[in-house]
Amino acid sequence: MTIGKALWHPPPSTLVLSAQEIHVWRADLNQPIAQIERLAQLLSPDEQQRAKRFYFERDRNHFIAGRGILRTILGRYLNQPPDQIQFDYSPRGKPTLATSNPNQTLGFNLSHSHGLALYALSSTLKLGIDLEYRRPMPDAEKLAQRFFTPREYAAIQTLAGDQQQLAFFNGWTRKEAYLKATGDGLAKLSEIEVSLMPGEAAKLLSIAGDSNAASHWSLFPLIPASDYVAAVAVLGQNWQIKCLEVETRHGASLL
């Protein structure tokens, strides 16, 4: 079942992430300048330097909001000041919590597109999320031929118009969510096969031709707002997903 716009809720006063839960947070990155300035104070020195390298102010503010909101959310779960949270990074840039605590198993991943951000959290590090704005893609069929499996490409060819566009974004977000969960790069897009037809249940079908390996993973499709498509990939089965809203009003504190 696709999780749509009506199922996003404000967070409870006490946040508890159970062993089989995934929490997905939705946030608007177009924040008032007062909020951007407050969030900028939460960033680490290296994040502040990254923000300065953006040429356009909008992109710089989106980066500050995205990282500041991530820190604020993690701080709620960790009972830790957001500016004190430290990250490690994989060789491909995937952030994880830097901790010496062997019992700390909070996994997270984030994605943003066209001013909207999603943050996924779970008790496993094998978690990935991807969000895409459904902009017109006149070359969707050519991209599918290049990056999708032959069977996926054949399915895309049977569709036209909006249905073909939706199938393409379904496939892209589900593949990338898995690759972000594993830390692999986009070069492996064509090795991952997923269901993608509109109305079809989201499923990872095979990994480099291995359907058994794919069966150990769960995929959750999301519609966080009009004209957006997203997906969460997580290792294991029987997960329950809860969708939460980051509420900001007129420069007030987040959450």
Kinemage of the C-alpha trace (Angstrom):
@kinemage 1
@onewidth
@group {chain A} dominant
@subgroup {mainchain}
@vectorlist {calphas} color= white
{ca met a 1} P 0.000 0.000 0.000
{ca thr a 2} L 1.272 3.452 -0.899
{ca ile a 3} L 1.383 5.883 2.003
{ca gly a 4} L -0.192 9.137 0.878
{ca lys a 5} L -0.479 12.734 1.964
{ca ala a 6} L -3.336 12.228 4.440
{ca leu a 7} L -1.367 9.885 6.706
{ca trp a 8} L 1.281 12.336 7.951
{ca his a 9} L 0.846 13.359 11.587
{ca pro a 10} L 2.403 15.803 14.060
{ca pro a 11} L 4.856 14.059 16.398
{ca pro a 12} L 3.855 12.944 19.907
{ca ser a 13} L 5.433 14.661 22.897
{ca thr a 14} L 7.468 11.521 23.615
{ca leu a 15} L 9.189 9.762 20.733
{ca val a 16} L 9.674 6.003 20.997
{ca leu a 17} L 11.127 3.993 18.122
{ca ser a 18} L 10.367 0.315 18.632
{ca ala a 19} L 12.476 -2.505 17.213
{ca gln a 20} L 10.172 -3.066 14.214
{ca glu a 21} L 9.195 0.533 13.493
{ca ile a 22} L 10.347 2.941 10.829
{ca his a 23} L 9.684 6.620 11.404
{ca val a 24} L 9.611 8.843 8.327
{ca trp a 25} L 9.624 12.610 8.859
{ca arg a 26} L 8.511 15.144 6.256
{ca ala a 27} L 9.867 18.699 6.319
{ca asp a 28} L 9.562 21.839 4.222
{ca leu a 29} L 13.032 23.263 3.499
{ca asn a 30} L 11.660 26.671 2.513
{ca gln a 31} L 12.005 28.173 5.967
{ca pro a 32} L 11.870 31.830 7.083
{ca ile a 33} L 15.251 33.514 7.381
{ca ala a 34} L 14.990 33.592 11.187
{ca gln a 35} L 14.607 29.816 11.195
{ca ile a 36} L 17.523 29.379 8.770
{ca glu a 37} L 19.742 31.477 11.028
{ca arg a 38} L 18.751 29.418 14.074
{ca leu a 39} L 19.337 26.120 12.280
{ca ala a 40} L 22.726 27.296 10.994
{ca gln a 41} L 23.898 27.536 14.600
{ca leu a 42} L 23.335 23.792 15.015
{ca leu a 43} L 25.699 22.782 12.197
{ca ser a 44} L 29.227 21.498 12.686
{ca pro a 45} L 32.137 23.551 11.288
{ca asp a 46} L 32.479 21.248 8.271
{ca glu a 47} L 28.730 21.528 7.534
{ca gln a 48} L 28.951 25.310 7.782
{ca gln a 49} L 31.817 25.260 5.298
{ca arg a 50} L 29.790 23.083 2.937
{ca ala a 51} L 26.907 25.535 3.168
{ca lys a 52} L 29.176 28.423 2.175
{ca arg a 53} L 30.180 26.640 -1.020
{ca phe a 54} L 26.674 26.833 -2.494
{ca tyr a 55} L 26.483 29.579 -5.095
{ca phe a 56} L 22.727 30.186 -4.906
{ca glu a 57} L 21.185 31.369 -1.640
{ca arg a 58} L 18.182 29.076 -2.061
{ca asp a 59} L 20.420 25.990 -2.309
{ca arg a 60} L 22.503 27.155 0.644
{ca asn a 61} L 19.396 27.702 2.784
{ca his a 62} L 17.971 24.317 1.776
{ca phe a 63} L 21.199 22.628 2.867
{ca ile a 64} L 21.202 24.470 6.200
{ca ala a 65} L 17.541 23.630 6.810
{ca gly a 66} L 18.027 19.996 5.800
{ca arg a 67} L 20.984 19.401 8.102
{ca gly a 68} L 19.615 21.496 10.960
{ca ile a 69} L 16.292 19.653 10.880
{ca leu a 70} L 18.117 16.291 10.749
{ca arg a 71} L 20.092 17.245 13.844
{ca thr a 72} L 16.936 18.422 15.614
{ca ile a 73} L 15.113 15.160 14.868
{ca leu a 74} L 18.056 12.973 15.939
{ca gly a 75} L 18.449 15.044 19.099
{ca arg a 76} L 14.900 14.143 20.110
{ca tyr a 77} L 15.575 10.408 19.817
{ca leu a 78} L 19.027 10.541 21.404
{ca asn a 79} L 18.180 13.034 24.175
{ca gln a 80} L 21.198 14.978 23.018
{ca pro a 81} L 21.722 18.630 22.017
{ca pro a 82} L 21.483 18.805 18.206
{ca asp a 83} L 24.744 20.720 17.865
{ca gln a 84} L 26.617 18.001 19.773
{ca ile a 85} L 25.699 15.171 17.379
{ca gln a 86} L 28.630 13.902 15.336
{ca phe a 87} L 28.560 11.977 12.071
{ca asp a 88} L 30.748 9.468 10.318
{ca tyr a 89} L 30.600 9.084 6.534
{ca ser a 90} L 30.917 6.057 4.278
{ca pro a 91} L 33.285 6.195 1.282
{ca arg a 92} L 30.287 7.257 -0.821
{ca gly a 93} L 29.200 9.921 1.649
{ca lys a 94} L 26.362 8.178 3.506
{ca pro a 95} L 26.156 9.696 7.020
{ca thr a 96} L 25.854 7.574 10.151
{ca leu a 97} L 26.040 8.455 13.813
{ca ala a 98} L 29.570 8.602 15.207
{ca thr a 99} L 29.355 6.724 18.483
{ca ser a 100} L 31.464 4.453 20.657
{ca asn a 101} L 28.342 2.981 22.261
{ca pro a 102} L 27.945 -0.620 20.975
{ca asn a 103} L 24.261 -0.575 21.982
{ca gln a 104} L 23.487 2.425 19.782
{ca thr a 105} L 21.743 1.076 16.695
{ca leu a 106} L 19.788 4.093 15.479
{ca gly a 107} L 19.954 4.138 11.701
{ca phe a 108} L 18.844 7.031 9.539
{ca asn a 109} L 18.833 8.258 5.979
{ca leu a 110} L 17.595 11.398 4.267
{ca ser a 111} L 16.619 12.658 0.839
{ca his a 112} L 15.444 15.996 -0.496
{ca ser a 113} L 14.032 17.321 -3.749
{ca his a 114} L 12.475 20.600 -4.874
{ca gly a 115} L 12.263 22.107 -1.371
{ca leu a 116} L 10.947 19.016 0.422
{ca ala a 117} L 12.932 16.646 2.661
{ca leu a 118} L 12.259 13.175 4.065
{ca tyr a 119} L 14.116 11.551 6.964
{ca ala a 120} L 13.824 7.829 7.740
{ca leu a 121} L 14.875 6.321 11.089
{ca ser a 122} L 14.960 2.715 12.285
{ca ser a 123} L 16.795 0.309 14.554
{ca thr a 124} L 18.908 -0.963 11.638
{ca leu a 125} L 21.626 0.772 9.654
{ca lys a 126} L 20.420 -0.997 6.484
{ca leu a 127} L 17.914 1.730 5.696
{ca gly a 128} L 17.581 4.019 2.693
{ca ile a 129} L 15.108 6.607 1.450
{ca asp a 130} L 14.804 8.424 -1.863
{ca leu a 131} L 12.553 11.326 -2.830
{ca glu a 132} L 11.987 12.725 -6.316
{ca tyr a 133} L 9.909 15.603 -7.622
{ca arg a 134} L 7.833 14.461 -10.581
{ca arg a 135} L 9.172 16.926 -13.108
{ca pro a 136} L 8.497 16.192 -16.811
{ca met a 137} L 10.922 13.531 -18.081
{ca pro a 138} L 10.649 13.370 -21.891
{ca asp a 139} L 13.656 11.024 -21.952
{ca ala a 140} L 12.261 8.635 -19.332
{ca glu a 141} L 12.197 5.726 -21.786
{ca lys a 142} L 15.825 6.295 -22.831
{ca leu a 143} L 16.933 6.552 -19.190
{ca ala a 144} L 15.077 3.340 -18.396
{ca gln a 145} L 16.859 1.599 -21.250
{ca arg a 146} L 20.203 2.726 -19.820
{ca phe a 147} L 19.677 2.252 -16.078
{ca phe a 148} L 16.860 -0.310 -15.692
{ca thr a 149} L 16.822 -4.064 -16.263
{ca pro a 150} L 15.530 -5.407 -19.614
{ca arg a 151} L 12.283 -6.525 -17.978
{ca glu a 152} L 11.764 -3.120 -16.337
{ca tyr a 153} L 12.488 -1.370 -19.625
{ca ala a 154} L 10.007 -3.608 -21.430
{ca ala a 155} L 7.350 -2.701 -18.851
{ca ile a 156} L 8.082 1.019 -19.258
{ca gln a 157} L 7.650 0.682 -23.035
{ca thr a 158} L 4.088 -0.590 -22.622
{ca leu a 159} L 3.037 2.691 -20.978
{ca ala a 160} L 2.646 6.244 -22.217
{ca gly a 161} L 2.173 9.735 -20.820
{ca asp a 162} L 1.671 10.165 -17.085
{ca gln a 163} L 1.616 6.405 -16.472
{ca gln a 164} L 5.051 5.980 -18.036
{ca gln a 165} L 6.386 8.930 -16.043
{ca leu a 166} L 5.013 7.497 -12.790
{ca ala a 167} L 6.439 4.047 -13.526
{ca phe a 168} L 9.840 5.582 -14.189
{ca phe a 169} L 9.859 7.492 -10.887
{ca asn a 170} L 8.554 4.424 -9.044
{ca gly a 171} L 11.467 2.416 -10.385
{ca trp a 172} L 14.068 5.106 -9.813
{ca thr a 173} L 13.129 5.873 -6.188
{ca arg a 174} L 12.834 2.205 -5.206
{ca lys a 175} L 16.193 1.315 -6.735
{ca glu a 176} L 17.966 4.312 -5.241
{ca ala a 177} L 16.417 3.741 -1.793
{ca tyr a 178} L 17.930 0.250 -1.812
{ca leu a 179} L 21.322 1.491 -3.040
{ca lys a 180} L 21.352 4.161 -0.327
{ca ala a 181} L 20.547 1.501 2.272
{ca thr a 182} L 23.514 -0.597 1.175
{ca gly a 183} L 25.805 2.354 0.510
{ca asp a 184} L 26.337 1.343 -3.127
{ca gly a 185} L 26.466 3.879 -5.921
{ca leu a 186} L 24.172 4.548 -8.851
{ca ala a 187} L 26.420 2.441 -11.094
{ca lys a 188} L 24.511 -0.568 -9.780
{ca leu a 189} L 21.053 0.722 -10.748
{ca ser a 190} L 20.782 -1.799 -13.574
{ca glu a 191} L 21.569 -4.702 -11.200
{ca ile a 192} L 18.521 -4.003 -9.025
{ca glu a 193} L 15.073 -5.072 -10.249
{ca val a 194} L 11.911 -3.721 -8.640
{ca ser a 195} L 8.201 -3.645 -9.310
{ca leu a 196} L 7.310 -0.295 -10.863
{ca met a 197} L 3.978 -0.445 -12.664
{ca pro a 198} L 1.376 2.033 -11.315
{ca gly a 199} L -0.903 0.281 -8.843
{ca glu a 200} L 1.456 -2.680 -8.407
{ca ala a 201} L 2.686 -3.515 -4.894
{ca ala a 202} L 6.208 -2.232 -4.221
{ca lys a 203} L 8.712 -5.081 -4.101
{ca leu a 204} L 12.403 -5.703 -4.582
{ca leu a 205} L 12.449 -8.513 -7.153
{ca ser a 206} L 16.124 -9.345 -7.590
{ca ile a 207} L 19.646 -8.193 -6.725
{ca ala a 208} L 22.128 -8.964 -9.499
{ca gly a 209} L 19.729 -11.693 -10.624
{ca asp a 210} L 19.278 -13.185 -7.132
{ca ser a 211} L 15.598 -13.194 -6.116
{ca asn a 212} L 16.338 -14.884 -2.791
{ca ala a 213} L 18.621 -12.036 -1.696
{ca ala a 214} L 15.916 -9.553 -2.693
{ca ser a 215} L 13.304 -11.360 -0.574
{ca his a 216} L 15.080 -10.273 2.620
{ca trp a 217} L 14.265 -6.619 1.938
{ca ser a 218} L 11.122 -4.516 2.365
{ca leu a 219} L 10.064 -1.593 0.165
{ca phe a 220} L 7.573 1.090 1.166
{ca pro a 221} L 6.277 3.549 -1.468
{ca leu a 222} L 5.385 7.051 -0.297
{ca ile a 223} L 3.537 10.048 -1.713
{ca pro a 224} L 4.675 12.821 0.647
{ca ala a 225} L 3.028 15.627 -1.381
{ca ser a 226} L 1.467 16.298 -4.762
{ca asp a 227} L 3.872 15.615 -7.642
{ca tyr a 228} L 6.393 13.798 -5.418
{ca val a 229} L 7.304 10.113 -5.330
{ca ala a 230} L 9.411 8.441 -2.644
{ca ala a 231} L 10.391 5.024 -1.347
{ca val a 232} L 11.965 3.485 1.751
{ca ala a 233} L 14.081 0.327 1.577
{ca val a 234} L 14.964 -1.566 4.733
{ca leu a 235} L 16.536 -4.929 5.465
{ca gly a 236} L 14.121 -7.394 7.033
{ca gln a 237} L 10.388 -7.988 7.068
{ca asn a 238} L 7.346 -7.129 9.204
{ca trp a 239} L 8.249 -3.464 9.615
{ca gln a 240} L 5.627 -0.926 10.644
{ca ile a 241} L 5.977 2.564 9.194
{ca lys a 242} L 4.868 5.778 10.909
{ca cys a 243} L 4.833 9.100 9.053
{ca leu a 244} L 5.468 12.282 11.030
{ca glu a 245} L 5.429 15.976 10.154
{ca val a 246} L 8.073 18.524 11.120
{ca glu a 247} L 6.029 21.559 12.121
{ca thr a 248} L 7.542 25.026 11.876
{ca arg a 249} L 5.664 28.264 12.244
{ca his a 250} L 7.051 31.763 11.864
{ca gly a 251} L 10.560 31.004 13.085
{ca ala a 252} L 9.421 29.019 16.146
{ca ser a 253} L 11.405 26.071 17.435
{ca leu a 254} L 11.166 22.862 15.464
{ca leu a 255} L 9.258 19.846 16.771
